Amino acid sequence: EIVLTQSPATLSLSPGERATLSCRASQSVSSHLVWYQQKPGQPPRLLIYDASNRATGIPARFSGSGSGTDFTLTISSLEPEDFAVYYCQQRNKWPLTFGGGTKVDIK
Amino acid sequence: EVQLVESGGGLVKPGGSLRLSCAASGFGFSSYSMNWVRQAPGKGLEWVSSIISRTESIHYADSVKGRFTISRDNARNSLHLQMNSLRAEDTAVYYCARDGYPNGDYHYFDSWGQGTLVTVSS
């Protein structure tokens, strides 16, 4: 099973600041890495697929990068609605696995 | 508009069974692989099972293999999860989720239902 480790567990930032979230895989997942955003009481929302492709309707301030085992989700300038939990997921090999999440909260 | 509506959750005793359903609308259901993902209270996401559109092949997480069965009814645009021998650790919100692209093995989730809560407790 591919283990995804997200860091940091919590990121405390102010609106307008840049957020950099990390996801590291225990073995290569090629570019098959996905990012989701989840707010309390809501299902997850797809942000980025295959490491760097923004999903439909996702603002340009969200970007993804990386390949192999190291991936980054960047939010260039945090908006109030971006404070949430972010999960990565690998789709390279069964079983599909998620990281433990990074909570971005307001400083 | 894509809609996924789960039902069938509730309170069940350890060792009991439940059948979850997901009613899909707004897209060509039979063309998409479909998935179940769960989230224990206050915890992260855990993939549970997938059923692939083209091949009808099925995959399960080790934690549910042999106890859960995924199925689909393309004529009724519905997805199901039969859960047997339930344990306390199966307590979670169960989400139905659509694959990100039709007619392929993409295994990321672009549309999600609101979830149904399953509580396993005596």
Boltz contact constraints between the chains, C-beta under 6 A:
constraints:
  - contact:
      token1: [A, 34]
      token2: [B, 108]
      max_distance: 6.0
  - contact:
      token1: [A, 43]
      token2: [B, 95]
      max_distance: 6.0
  - contact:
      token1: [A, 43]
      token2: [B, 112]
      max_distance: 6.0
  - contact:
      token1: [A, 44]
      token2: [B, 112]
      max_distance: 6.0
  - contact:
      token1: [A, 46]
      token2: [B, 110]
      max_distance: 6.0
  - contact:
      token1: [A, 49]
      token2: [B, 100]
      max_distance: 6.0
  - contact:
      token1: [A, 49]
      token2: [B, 108]
      max_distance: 6.0
  - contact:
      token1: [A, 87]
      token2: [B, 45]
      max_distance: 6.0
  - contact:
      token1: [A, 91]
      token2: [B, 107]
      max_distance: 6.0
  - contact:
      token1: [A, 91]
      token2: [B, 108]
      max_distance: 6.0
  - contact:
      token1: [A, 94]
      token2: [B, 59]
      max_distance: 6.0
  - contact:
      token1: [A, 95]
      token2: [B, 61]
      max_distance: 6.0
  - contact:
      token1: [A, 96]
      token2: [B, 47]
      max_distance: 6.0
  - contact:
      token1: [A, 96]
      token2: [B, 107]
      max_distance: 6.0
  - contact:
      token1: [A, 98]
      token2: [B, 45]
      max_distance: 6.0
  - contact:
      token1: [A, 100]
      token2: [B, 44]
      max_distance: 6.0
  - contact:
      token1: [A, 101]
      token2: [B, 44]
      max_distance: 6.0
